[in-house]
């Protein structure tokens, strides 16, 4: 069962799509959000969850104090699951803005006019590195100056190819999953998160 781990909506169960997505494991989410909490990156953050799947990453961030989350998912079936999850946690998260966007990540980024402080990028593991880099290139213009991008990839993929404007700050491997922490070039993560 997938659930929100902590915060205002902690322990609430989340639906997951039947197929076509790979939810981030609870172990990885717990470690990731522990680090984000420790660095003080969640309170009042504007969050973007690309390739949202069930929306678990964006919803966990808002449960732990982020002000808003844009959840982007192109699969109609998965986007329907995200919308159900948003409805089920909304009562626990008064005053927080949760918006589901039924669109491909690149299409959404081309039309976006806001910026984000925290971005989760969790594309399918079989998505080619060049496509991931193209998505990250579109994202860089929409990041706040001290934003953090958390990129999840298969461990076998190796270090991601990054567009100009983004640098790797650290990475952590969890079995066949590797989480990469990225920041705008010249804007290091808070000291507790730098490698």
C-alpha positions as CSV (number, residue, x, y, z in Angstrom):
1,X,0.0,0.0,0.0
2,X,1.2,3.5,-0.9
3,X,0.5,6.2,1.8
4,X,1.6,9.6,2.8
5,X,4.3,9.1,5.3
6,X,4.3,12.2,7.5
7,X,2.9,15.7,8.0
8,X,-0.7,17.0,8.1
9,X,-2.0,14.1,5.8
10,X,0.4,11.5,7.3
11,X,-0.7,7.9,7.0
12,X,-3.5,8.6,4.5
13,X,-3.5,5.9,1.8
14,X,-3.0,6.7,-1.8
15,X,-4.3,5.0,-4.9
16,X,-1.7,3.9,-7.5
17,X,-2.3,3.4,-11.2
18,X,-2.8,-0.3,-12.2
19,X,0.0,-0.2,-14.8
20,X,2.4,2.1,-16.6
21,X,3.9,3.8,-13.6
22,X,6.6,2.9,-11.1
23,X,5.8,4.4,-7.7
24,X,8.8,5.6,-5.7
25,X,9.2,3.1,-2.8
26,X,8.3,4.2,0.7
27,X,12.0,3.6,1.8
28,X,13.2,6.0,-0.9
29,X,10.5,8.6,-0.2
30,X,11.3,8.4,3.6
31,X,15.0,9.0,3.0
32,X,14.4,11.7,0.4
33,X,11.9,13.7,2.5
34,X,14.0,13.3,5.7
35,X,16.8,15.1,3.8
36,X,14.5,17.7,2.5
37,X,13.1,18.3,6.0
38,X,16.6,18.5,7.5
39,X,17.6,21.1,5.0
40,X,14.5,23.2,5.6
41,X,13.4,23.0,2.0
42,X,9.8,22.2,2.4
43,X,8.1,25.0,4.4
44,X,6.0,27.2,2.0
45,X,7.8,25.8,-1.1
46,X,6.2,25.9,-4.5
47,X,6.5,22.3,-5.7
48,X,6.4,20.7,-9.2
49,X,5.9,16.9,-9.5
50,X,6.7,15.9,-13.1
51,X,5.7,12.4,-14.3
52,X,3.5,12.4,-11.2
53,X,2.2,8.8,-11.5
54,X,0.1,8.7,-8.3
55,X,1.2,12.1,-7.1
56,X,2.8,10.7,-4.0
57,X,5.9,12.9,-4.1
58,X,4.0,16.2,-4.6
59,X,1.4,15.3,-2.0
60,X,4.0,14.2,0.5
61,X,5.8,17.6,0.1
62,X,2.5,19.5,0.7
63,X,1.7,17.3,3.7
64,X,5.0,18.3,5.2
65,X,4.5,22.1,4.7
66,X,4.9,23.0,1.1
67,X,2.5,25.8,0.0
68,X,1.5,24.3,-3.3
69,X,2.0,21.5,-5.8
70,X,1.6,21.3,-9.5
71,X,1.2,17.6,-10.4
72,X,1.8,16.8,-14.1
73,X,0.8,13.5,-15.7
74,X,0.1,12.8,-19.3
75,X,-1.6,9.3,-18.9
76,X,-5.3,9.9,-18.6
77,X,-5.7,6.9,-16.3
78,X,-2.8,7.9,-14.0
79,X,-4.0,11.6,-14.0
80,X,-7.4,10.3,-12.8
81,X,-5.7,8.5,-10.0
82,X,-3.8,11.7,-9.0
83,X,-7.0,13.6,-9.0
84,X,-8.6,11.0,-6.7
85,X,-5.6,11.2,-4.4
86,X,-5.8,15.0,-4.3
87,X,-9.5,14.9,-3.4
88,X,-8.8,12.4,-0.6
89,X,-6.0,14.5,1.1
90,X,-7.5,18.0,0.5
91,X,-9.4,18.0,3.8
92,X,-6.1,17.4,5.7
93,X,-4.4,20.2,3.8
94,X,-6.5,23.4,4.1
95,X,-5.1,26.5,2.4
96,X,-2.7,24.5,0.2
97,X,-3.0,24.7,-3.6
98,X,-3.0,21.3,-5.4
99,X,-3.4,21.4,-9.2
100,X,-3.4,18.4,-11.5
101,X,-2.3,19.0,-15.1
102,X,-3.2,16.4,-17.7
103,X,-0.2,17.0,-20.0
104,X,3.1,15.7,-21.1
105,X,5.9,17.2,-19.0
106,X,7.6,19.1,-21.9
107,X,4.2,20.5,-23.1
108,X,3.4,21.7,-19.7
109,X,6.8,23.3,-19.1
110,X,6.6,25.1,-22.5
111,X,3.4,26.8,-21.4
112,X,4.2,27.4,-17.7
113,X,4.6,30.9,-16.4
114,X,5.4,30.3,-12.8
115,X,8.6,29.2,-11.0
116,X,9.2,26.4,-8.5
117,X,11.4,26.0,-5.4
118,X,11.3,22.2,-5.4
119,X,10.9,19.9,-8.4
120,X,10.5,16.1,-8.5
121,X,11.4,14.6,-11.9
122,X,10.6,10.8,-11.9
123,X,10.4,9.8,-15.6
124,X,10.0,6.2,-16.7
125,X,13.3,4.4,-16.3
126,X,13.3,3.5,-20.0
127,X,13.0,7.1,-21.1
128,X,16.2,7.9,-23.0
129,X,18.8,10.2,-21.3
130,X,18.5,12.7,-24.2
131,X,14.8,13.1,-23.5
132,X,15.4,13.6,-19.8
133,X,18.0,16.2,-20.5
134,X,15.6,18.0,-22.9
135,X,12.9,18.1,-20.1
136,X,15.5,19.4,-17.6
137,X,16.5,22.1,-20.2
138,X,12.9,23.3,-20.3
139,X,12.7,23.3,-16.6
140,X,15.8,25.4,-15.8
141,X,14.1,28.7,-16.9
142,X,11.2,28.0,-14.4
143,X,13.4,27.4,-11.3
144,X,13.6,29.9,-8.4
145,X,17.2,31.0,-7.6
146,X,17.7,28.5,-4.8
147,X,15.6,25.7,-6.2
148,X,16.3,22.0,-5.7
149,X,15.5,19.4,-8.4
150,X,15.3,15.8,-7.3
151,X,15.8,13.4,-10.2
152,X,15.0,9.7,-9.9
153,X,16.6,7.3,-12.4
154,X,17.6,3.7,-12.6
155,X,21.0,3.1,-11.0
156,X,22.3,1.5,-14.2
157,X,21.7,4.8,-16.1
158,X,24.8,6.5,-14.6
159,X,25.2,10.2,-14.1
160,X,22.5,12.2,-16.0
161,X,23.4,14.4,-18.9
162,X,22.5,17.9,-17.7
163,X,21.7,21.0,-19.7
164,X,23.6,24.2,-19.1
165,X,22.2,25.8,-15.9
166,X,22.0,22.7,-13.7
167,X,24.7,20.9,-11.7
168,X,24.7,17.7,-9.7
169,X,25.1,18.4,-5.9
170,X,24.9,14.8,-4.7
171,X,23.4,11.4,-5.4
172,X,22.2,8.5,-3.4
173,X,21.7,4.9,-4.5
174,X,18.8,2.7,-3.3
175,X,19.2,-0.7,-4.9
176,X,18.1,-0.2,-8.6
177,X,17.1,3.4,-7.9
178,X,19.4,6.4,-7.8
179,X,18.3,9.9,-6.7
180,X,20.2,12.8,-8.0
181,X,20.0,16.2,-6.3
182,X,20.4,19.1,-8.8
183,X,20.6,22.8,-8.3
184,X,20.8,25.9,-10.6
185,X,24.4,26.4,-11.6
186,X,26.1,28.7,-9.0
187,X,23.4,28.1,-6.4
188,X,24.6,25.3,-4.1
189,X,22.2,23.4,-1.9
190,X,22.1,24.3,1.8
191,X,25.2,23.0,3.6
192,X,23.4,20.0,5.1
193,X,22.6,18.8,1.6
194,X,25.8,19.5,-0.3
195,X,28.0,16.4,-0.9
